[in-house]
Amino acid sequence: MGSLRNPVVGYYSEETRNYKKIELAGTFELLTLLGNISVKDEKPFAHLHVTLGNASGDVFGGHLIKGEVFVAELYIRELLGEPLVRKERGNNLSLWDEEPL
């Protein structure tokens, strides 16, 4: 819950293997924020998806690339065990290793 100013969200294109950036101007209500924090290039990496609303009731969403937090209430839960490490998979995406079945 909260608000973001001038957020940039992204949509991953399988064709171009890059994120299409959608730049939003103004302050947006943070309707949902969901994701995880794992390890990429030996540093913490936040992979977050958002749903945002504007004053007209329009809704936007996608991969959160950046945004200035005006106010936010977050709940972060630590998972114990081995760290989840992201590795480049050749499609410009860094993903976790698959768990054996």
C-alpha positions in Angstrom: 0.0 0.0 0.0 1.2 3.5 -0.8 2.1 5.7 -3.7 4.9 6.0 -6.3 5.9 9.1 -8.2 6.9 8.9 -11.9 7.2 5.1 -12.0 8.6 3.1 -14.9 7.1 -0.3 -15.5 8.2 -2.9 -18.0 6.8 -5.6 -20.2 9.3 -8.4 -21.3 9.1 -9.0 -25.1 10.1 -12.5 -26.1 10.7 -11.2 -29.6 13.3 -8.6 -28.7 14.5 -10.2 -25.5 14.3 -6.9 -23.7 11.8 -5.0 -21.5 9.6 -2.4 -23.2 9.7 0.5 -20.7 6.4 2.3 -20.0 7.1 5.7 -18.3 4.3 7.1 -16.2 4.3 10.7 -15.1 2.7 11.8 -11.8 1.8 10.1 -8.6 0.2 6.7 -8.7 -1.6 4.7 -6.0 0.3 1.5 -5.3 -2.4 -1.1 -5.5 -0.3 -4.2 -5.3 3.4 -5.0 -5.1 4.6 -8.6 -5.2 8.0 -10.1 -5.7 11.2 -11.4 -4.2 14.7 -10.5 -3.3 17.3 -12.9 -4.3 21.0 -12.7 -5.4 22.2 -11.6 -8.8 25.9 -10.9 -9.6 26.6 -11.5 -5.9 24.4 -8.6 -4.8 20.8 -8.4 -3.5 18.3 -8.1 -6.4 14.7 -7.2 -6.1 12.3 -8.6 -8.7 9.1 -6.7 -8.3 5.7 -6.5 -10.1 3.2 -3.7 -9.5 -0.3 -2.7 -10.1 -0.7 1.1 -10.1 -3.8 3.3 -10.3 -4.1 7.0 -11.2 -6.7 9.7 -10.2 -8.9 8.8 -13.1 -9.1 5.1 -12.1 -6.9 3.9 -14.9 -4.7 0.9 -14.0 -1.2 0.1 -15.1 1.0 -2.8 -14.3 4.2 -4.7 -15.0 7.7 -5.3 -13.8 8.7 -2.3 -11.6 11.9 -0.8 -13.2 12.0 2.3 -11.1 9.8 4.7 -9.1 10.2 7.3 -6.3 8.4 6.1 -3.2 6.1 8.8 -1.8 4.8 6.5 1.0 4.7 2.7 1.3 3.8 0.0 3.8 5.7 -3.2 3.0 5.8 -6.7 4.5 8.9 -8.6 3.8 9.2 -12.3 4.9 12.6 -14.0 5.2 12.8 -17.5 3.8 15.5 -19.7 5.4 17.8 -22.0 3.5 20.1 -21.7 0.6 20.1 -18.3 -1.1 18.2 -18.1 -4.4 20.8 -17.1 -7.1 19.8 -15.7 -10.5 21.9 -16.7 -13.5 21.8 -15.4 -17.1 19.9 -17.9 -19.3 20.8 -16.5 -22.8 17.5 -14.6 -23.3 18.5 -11.5 -21.4 16.8 -12.9 -18.3 18.5 -13.9 -15.1 16.5 -16.8 -13.5 16.9 -19.3 -10.7 18.1 -22.8 -11.2 15.3 -25.3 -11.6 14.7 -27.6 -8.7 15.0 -31.3 -9.5 11.7 -33.2 -9.3 
